[in-house]
Amino acid sequence: MKYLIPLLLLGLPVQAASVIPNFTRGTVTSETTSRTEVIELINQVEYTTGTSYTVTGTNINIPSNPAPGASYTIVDQGAPFQFSETFMGPGISSETSIERTTITDSTTNTISVFTQ
């Protein structure tokens, strides 16, 4: 008998009733959160293709055509002096590496109000 009742219900016609909301107003709120992370790696290498030679100083006798290995002498013996000699040949002149991370957090709050 318990198997017969569901079978009897299958043959009955079904009628739908319309649904009418019984509210007059309402609100919906939402929150969206996002995070963006950007990692940058910057490598910069600078090269020189020629040579550079620089000589500076005080109380130093610098010849008219200075070159590496030239003879430099002190003008006034016993007096203070300063001498600087720089030579740069071809190759890598500088190298720079930068690693930086940028993080952006964003939150959006939304509220919707509706009435009937």
C-alpha positions in Angstrom: 0.0 0.0 0.0 2.8 2.4 0.8 4.1 2.0 -2.8 0.7 2.8 -4.3 0.2 6.3 -2.9 3.2 7.9 -4.7 2.0 6.3 -7.9 -1.5 7.8 -7.5 0.0 11.2 -6.9 1.9 11.1 -10.2 -1.3 11.2 -12.3 -2.8 14.3 -10.7 -2.6 17.6 -12.5 -0.4 20.3 -10.9 -1.3 23.9 -10.6 1.1 26.7 -9.8 0.3 29.7 -7.7 1.8 33.1 -8.3 4.2 34.4 -5.7 3.8 37.9 -4.5 6.6 39.3 -2.4 5.5 40.6 0.9 8.3 43.0 1.6 8.3 46.8 1.0 12.0 47.6 1.1 15.4 46.0 1.6 19.1 46.4 1.3 21.9 44.3 -0.1 25.5 45.0 0.9 28.7 43.5 -0.6 32.4 43.8 0.0 35.1 43.1 -2.6 38.7 42.8 -1.6 41.6 42.4 -4.0 45.4 42.4 -3.7 47.9 43.0 -6.5 51.6 42.2 -6.1 54.1 43.3 -8.7 57.7 42.1 -8.5 60.2 44.0 -10.6 63.7 42.9 -11.3 65.8 45.6 -13.1 69.4 44.8 -14.2 71.4 47.5 -15.9 74.9 47.0 -17.2 76.9 49.9 -18.7 79.8 49.3 -21.0 82.7 51.5 -22.3 84.2 50.8 -25.6 87.2 53.1 -25.4 89.8 54.2 -22.8 89.8 57.1 -20.4 92.8 58.6 -18.7 92.6 61.4 -16.2 95.3 63.1 -14.1 94.8 65.8 -11.5 96.8 67.3 -8.7 98.3 70.2 -6.9 102.0 71.0 -6.6 102.6 68.4 -9.3 104.4 68.9 -12.6 102.1 67.3 -15.3 103.6 67.0 -18.7 101.7 68.5 -21.7 100.8 65.0 -23.0 99.9 62.9 -19.9 99.7 59.2 -20.4 99.9 56.0 -18.2 103.5 55.5 -17.1 104.5 59.2 -17.7 106.9 60.8 -15.2 105.2 63.2 -12.7 107.3 65.2 -10.3 106.6 67.5 -7.3 107.2 71.1 -8.1 108.0 72.5 -4.6 109.8 69.8 -2.5 108.5 69.6 1.1 105.3 71.5 0.3 102.0 69.7 0.5 100.8 68.0 -2.7 97.9 66.0 -4.1 97.9 63.6 -7.0 95.2 61.5 -8.6 95.5 59.2 -11.7 92.6 57.3 -13.2 92.6 54.9 -16.1 89.5 53.1 -17.4 89.8 50.6 -20.2 87.0 49.0 -22.3 84.6 46.7 -20.6 81.9 47.0 -17.9 81.9 50.4 -16.3 79.0 49.9 -13.9 76.3 47.4 -13.0 73.1 48.2 -11.2 70.5 45.6 -9.8 67.2 46.7 -8.4 64.5 44.4 -7.0 61.3 46.0 -5.8 57.9 44.7 -4.8 54.8 46.8 -5.0 51.7 45.6 -3.1 48.3 47.2 -3.7 45.3 46.3 -1.5 41.9 47.5 -2.5 38.5 47.2 -0.8 35.2 48.2 -2.4 32.0 48.3 -0.3 28.7 48.5 -2.1 25.2 49.0 -0.7 22.0 48.7 -2.8 18.6 49.9 -1.4 15.4 48.9 -3.1 11.8 49.4 -2.4 8.5 48.0 -3.8 
